[in-house]
Amino acid sequence: MCGIPETFYTDHGSDFTAHHLEQVAADLHMALVFSIAGKPRGRGKVERIFETVNQLFLCHQPGYTPPGTAASKAVLTMPELDSRLRTFLIETYHEQPHSETRVAPETRWEANDFLPRLPDSVEQLDLLLLTVAKPRRVHQDGIHFQGFRYLDVTLAAYVGEDVIIRYDPRDMAELRVYFGDSFLCRAINPELAGETIGLKDIIRARNAHRRQLRATLADREATVEALLQIHRGQLPLAPEPLITESQATVSSPTPAKPRLKRYFNDE
């Protein structure tokens, strides 16, 4: 089941009313239709999928917390949950007969002999799958984004030009670069090549590093402030340990005899 829908019906969520979705819909020739505000019956089909996922999928997963109970510790990671949901949709949901049609969704889909409308290229589909576009300038050492450098030989002819980048937030190893409305190239980050590192992982590591720096700076600031107060006489110095007479006799060195300058005529 694939293809670009002719009509995209949704509610007034911020993700669906964003300018990015309007741009994507215009590029893919897809009509956006929003439900009427204040009329919940117009959103029944939109909300039904969430209830189906809750009743048939989520309640059977480890770490599931029923409504009204205390939250339990997370067991599954997001990639694990995504893999399980994909398996549920393909192997369970599409194979079970529907309660009204009495036909499995996959069988009903294939019986209509529907030919899906597909994009002209994978790059055009990136407009829908990837995050919102961001402008960047091409430097001599590539494109700078999120503290990384992205390179491609094609960018050598566009140094100093402004381009549009799109990226998958789950994999920051590469960027899709567009010049105007045309796809230009895939810019690769050498440090992340061959690895799957998401934007959230980068932000999480960066925030942890910032917290560590703040803690280090706070400790150093407290030390400097204490030294300044001691220098100003606001804090007493630590008392010196008491030394007994016997310890002083043993530990103190014998004073050296002073040298007197003698002259030739002195007796």
C-alpha positions in Angstrom: 0.0 0.0 0.0 1.8 3.1 -1.2 1.5 6.1 -3.4 0.7 9.8 -3.0 -2.9 10.5 -2.0 -5.1 12.8 -4.0 -6.6 14.2 -0.8 -5.0 14.5 2.6 -7.7 14.8 5.3 -6.5 15.8 8.8 -7.3 17.9 11.9 -5.8 21.2 12.9 -2.6 20.0 14.6 0.4 22.2 14.4 2.3 19.7 12.2 -0.5 19.6 9.6 -1.1 23.3 9.4 2.6 24.2 9.0 3.9 26.0 6.0 6.1 23.0 5.2 3.2 20.7 4.6 1.5 23.3 2.3 4.7 23.4 0.3 4.9 19.6 0.1 1.3 19.3 -0.9 1.8 21.8 -3.7 4.9 20.1 -5.0 3.1 16.7 -5.0 -0.2 18.0 -6.3 -2.1 16.8 -3.2 -5.2 18.5 -1.8 -5.2 19.4 1.9 -8.6 19.1 3.6 -9.0 20.0 7.3 -11.8 18.9 9.6 -14.2 21.5 10.8 -13.2 23.1 14.1 -15.5 22.3 16.9 -17.0 19.3 15.1 -15.4 16.2 16.6 -17.6 13.8 14.6 -15.6 14.9 11.5 -12.4 13.5 13.0 -13.6 10.0 13.7 -11.6 8.3 10.9 -8.5 10.3 12.0 -8.7 9.2 15.6 -9.7 5.6 14.9 -6.2 4.5 14.0 -4.9 5.6 17.4 -7.5 3.5 19.2 -6.8 0.5 17.0 -3.0 0.8 17.8 -3.8 1.1 21.5 -6.2 -1.8 21.7 -4.4 -4.3 19.3 -0.7 -3.3 19.6 0.5 -1.2 22.5 -1.3 -3.1 25.2 0.7 -6.2 24.4 4.1 -4.5 24.4 6.6 -4.7 27.4 6.5 -1.7 29.6 2.9 -0.8 28.6 1.2 1.4 31.3 -2.6 1.2 31.4 -4.5 4.5 31.8 -4.9 5.6 35.4 -1.8 3.7 36.7 1.6 4.9 37.6 4.1 5.2 34.8 6.5 2.2 34.5 10.1 2.2 33.4 10.7 2.3 29.7 11.6 -1.0 28.2 11.7 -0.5 24.4 13.8 1.9 22.5 12.3 3.9 19.7 13.9 1.8 16.9 12.6 -1.4 18.6 9.1 0.1 18.9 9.2 1.2 15.3 10.2 -2.3 14.2 7.5 -3.9 16.2 4.8 -1.5 14.9 5.9 -2.2 11.3 5.6 -5.9 11.9 2.2 -5.5 13.5 0.9 -3.4 10.5 2.2 -5.8 7.8 1.6 -9.2 9.4 -1.4 -8.6 11.7 -3.5 -5.6 10.9 -3.5 -6.0 7.1 -4.2 -9.7 7.3 -7.2 -9.6 9.7 -10.7 -9.2 8.3 -12.3 -5.8 9.0 -15.3 -5.8 11.3 -17.6 -4.1 8.7 -16.3 -5.2 5.3 -15.4 -8.7 6.5 -12.4 -8.5 4.2 -8.8 -8.1 5.2 -7.4 -4.6 4.3 -4.7 -6.1 2.0 -7.2 -8.2 0.1 -9.6 -5.2 -0.3 -6.8 -3.0 -1.5 -5.6 -5.5 -4.2 -9.1 -6.3 -5.4 -9.7 -2.7 -6.6 -6.8 -2.9 -9.2 -5.8 0.6 -8.1 -2.7 2.0 -9.6 -1.0 4.2 -7.0 0.4 7.6 -8.0 4.1 7.6 -7.3 6.6 10.5 -7.4 8.9 11.0 -10.4 12.0 10.2 -8.3 13.2 9.3 -4.8 14.5 12.9 -4.5 11.0 14.3 -5.0 9.7 11.9 -2.3 12.3 13.4 0.1 10.2 16.5 0.1 7.6 14.5 2.0 9.7 12.2 4.1 12.4 14.6 5.2 12.3 17.5 7.6 11.7 21.1 6.7 14.2 22.7 4.4 17.0 24.9 5.8 19.1 27.3 3.9 22.9 27.0 4.0 25.9 28.4 2.2 28.5 26.3 0.5 32.0 26.9 1.9 35.3 25.7 0.6 35.3 22.9 3.0 31.7 21.9 2.4 28.4 22.6 4.2 28.4 23.3 7.9 25.4 21.9 9.8 24.9 20.9 13.5 28.7 21.2 14.1 29.6 18.8 11.2 31.0 19.2 7.7 29.2 17.6 4.7 31.2 17.1 1.5 30.6 16.1 -2.1 32.6 16.8 -5.2 29.6 18.5 -6.8 29.7 21.2 -4.2 33.1 22.5 -5.5 31.3 24.3 -8.3 28.9 26.0 -5.9 31.3 27.6 -3.3 29.7 30.8 -2.0 26.2 29.9 -3.3 23.2 29.5 -1.1 21.5 26.1 -1.2 18.7 24.3 0.5 19.4 21.2 2.6 17.0 18.5 3.8 17.9 15.7 6.2 16.4 12.7 8.0 16.5 13.5 11.7 17.0 9.7 12.4 20.2 9.6 10.4 22.5 12.6 10.2 25.2 10.9 8.1 24.1 12.7 4.9 22.2 15.7 3.6 20.1 16.1 0.5 21.2 19.4 -1.2 19.0 21.4 -3.5 19.9 24.4 -5.6 16.8 26.2 -6.4 14.1 23.6 -7.1 16.6 21.1 -8.5 18.2 18.3 -6.6 22.0 18.8 -6.5 23.7 16.0 -4.6 24.0 14.0 -1.4 26.6 15.5 0.9 28.2 13.0 3.2 29.8 13.6 6.6 33.1 11.7 6.9 32.8 11.4 10.7 29.3 9.8 10.6 29.7 7.8 7.4 28.8 4.2 7.9 27.0 4.9 11.2 23.4 5.8 12.0 23.3 8.7 14.4 20.1 10.6 14.9 19.7 14.3 15.5 18.4 13.6 19.0 21.5 11.6 19.9 23.7 14.6 18.8 21.6 17.0 20.8 21.6 14.7 23.8 25.4 14.4 23.7 25.8 18.1 23.2 23.6 18.9 26.1 25.4 16.5 28.4 28.7 18.1 27.4 27.3 21.6 28.2 26.1 20.4 31.6 29.5 19.1 32.3 31.1 22.4 31.3 28.7 24.3 33.4 29.5 22.2 36.5 33.2 22.6 35.9 32.8 26.4 35.5 30.7 26.6 38.7 33.3 24.7 40.7 36.1 27.0 39.4 34.0 30.1 40.1 33.3 29.0 43.7 37.1 28.4 44.2 38.0 31.8 42.8 35.3 33.5 44.9 36.6 31.8 48.1 40.2 32.9 47.3 39.1 36.5 46.7 37.2 36.5 50.1 40.3 35.3 51.8 42.4 37.9 50.1 39.9 40.6 51.2 40.0 39.3 54.8 36.4 38.3 54.7 37.2 34.6 55.5 39.5 33.5 58.3 42.5 31.5 57.3 42.6 27.9 58.4 44.3 27.7 61.9 47.8 26.4 61.9 48.4 23.2 63.9 49.8 23.5 67.4 53.4 22.5 67.8 54.7 21.3 71.2 58.0 22.5 72.6 59.6 19.1 72.1 58.5 19.0 68.5 59.8 22.5 68.0 63.1 21.5 69.4 63.4 18.4 67.2 62.0 19.8 64.0 63.4 23.3 64.0 66.9 23.4 62.5 69.9 24.9 64.4 70.3 28.6 63.3 73.5 29.2 61.4 76.1 31.5 62.9 76.3 34.8 61.3 79.3 35.6 59.3 81.2 38.8 60.3 83.2 40.7 57.8 86.7 41.0 59.1 89.2 43.5 58.0 93.0 43.3 57.7 93.7 45.7 60.7 91.2 43.9 63.0 92.8 42.1 65.9 
